[in-house]
Structures are given as structure tokens and as C-alpha cells.
Amino acid sequence: MLDEHSGSASETPLARLGGMLGVSACIVGFFIFVLGCHGYAFGLKLALIPLGMGALGMVLTVLGAIFRTGGPEDTPILASIFVNLFAMLGGLMMWAAWKEWWGFFPRMSL
């Protein structure tokens, strides 16, 4: 039986949890980015949190899509993959800023 707040019948709990992890990773990553923009470089050391949450969310989403009998709807799965990908890319960019990788942020000399 479908509850009115549960979503579609074919949506899996693993895929839903993966999507929630991706959204929360993007929110955490945004706050870490704002800390870094305000000059608090120690905030960039937390870049592994959204990276790890996005990777875990991606794994849960893919597992939820694979192990669902009858096949899940495509839209929630694609949205979850999209959000988790952005969380991982944001975490990688903040990690690059923390480690001062020259490929992303060229040093300027005057």
C-alpha cells in the first residue's frame, strides 16, 4: 500500500537514502565553501566530508537501482546521481584548494 508521502511504488529505500546523502553533502560542501571564501582556510580541510558523502550516496543509488525488482523510475535515480556527482566534484575542488594543487589554481608571481 502506498502512503501519500512515500513517493512512487518503484522507488527503493537505498536510492532514496543515496539521494538524501547527496543533497546533504551539497549543503555541507556549500557551507565549507563559504567558510573558505571568508578566509578560514581550515574549513577546506573538511573537504573530505562532502566527497565521502557523495561517493557513499552514489554507491547506494546505484545499488538501489540494480537490486529493485520491476525496475525503478528513471527520474529519481538520475536526480540522485546528478546531485551525488556535484557533491563529489565540489569536494574534489575544495580538496584541490586545500592542497594547493597547481593544476587548478595557478600561482601568480609579480
C-alpha positions in Angstrom: 0.0 0.0 0.0 1.3 3.4 -0.9 1.5 6.2 1.7 0.9 9.7 0.3 4.3 10.8 1.5 6.3 7.7 0.4 6.8 8.6 -3.3 6.3 6.1 -6.1 5.9 2.4 -5.6 9.0 1.6 -7.6 11.4 3.9 -5.6 13.8 1.9 -3.4 14.9 2.9 0.1 18.6 2.6 -0.9 18.1 5.0 -3.8 16.2 7.4 -1.6 18.9 7.3 1.0 21.6 7.9 -1.6 19.7 11.0 -2.9 19.4 12.3 0.7 23.1 11.8 1.2 23.9 13.7 -2.0 21.7 16.6 -1.1 23.1 16.8 2.4 26.7 16.6 1.0 26.0 19.5 -1.3 24.7 21.6 1.7 27.7 20.7 3.8 30.0 21.4 0.9 28.4 24.8 0.3 28.9 25.8 4.0 32.6 24.7 3.8 33.0 26.7 0.6 31.5 29.8 2.3 34.0 29.3 5.2 36.9 29.1 2.7 35.6 32.3 0.9 35.6 34.2 4.2 39.3 33.4 4.7 39.0 30.5 7.0 41.4 28.1 5.3 40.9 25.4 8.0 37.4 24.9 6.6 38.9 23.5 3.4 40.3 20.6 5.5 36.8 19.4 5.8 36.5 18.8 2.1 36.6 15.0 2.5 33.2 15.1 4.2 31.1 16.0 1.1 33.4 13.9 -1.1 32.8 10.8 1.1 29.1 11.5 1.5 28.7 12.0 -2.3 30.6 8.7 -3.0 28.6 6.8 -0.5 25.4 8.3 -1.9 26.4 7.3 -5.4 27.1 3.7 -4.4 23.8 3.5 -2.5 21.9 5.0 -5.5 23.4 2.5 -8.0 22.8 -0.4 -5.7 19.2 0.7 -5.2 18.7 0.9 -8.9 20.3 -2.5 -9.6 18.5 -4.5 -6.9 15.0 -3.2 -7.4 12.6 -5.8 -8.8 10.5 -4.4 -11.5 12.9 -1.6 -12.1 12.9 1.8 -10.5 11.7 5.0 -12.2 14.4 6.8 -14.0 13.9 10.3 -12.8 14.7 9.9 -9.0 17.7 7.7 -9.8 19.1 10.2 -12.4 18.5 13.1 -10.0 20.3 11.3 -7.2 23.2 10.5 -9.5 23.3 14.1 -10.6 23.4 15.5 -7.0 26.0 13.0 -5.8 28.2 13.8 -8.8 28.1 17.5 -7.9 28.9 16.7 -4.3 31.9 14.7 -5.3 33.1 17.3 -7.8 32.7 20.1 -5.2 34.6 18.0 -2.6 37.4 17.4 -5.1 37.7 21.1 -6.0 37.8 22.1 -2.3 40.4 19.4 -1.7 42.5 20.8 -4.6 42.2 24.3 -3.0 43.3 22.9 0.4 46.3 21.0 -1.0 47.1 23.9 -3.3 47.4 21.8 -6.5 48.9 24.0 -9.2 46.8 22.5 -12.0 43.6 24.0 -10.7 44.9 27.2 -9.1 47.9 28.7 -10.8 50.2 30.8 -8.6 50.8 34.3 -9.6 54.1 36.0 -9.3 54.6 39.7 -9.5 
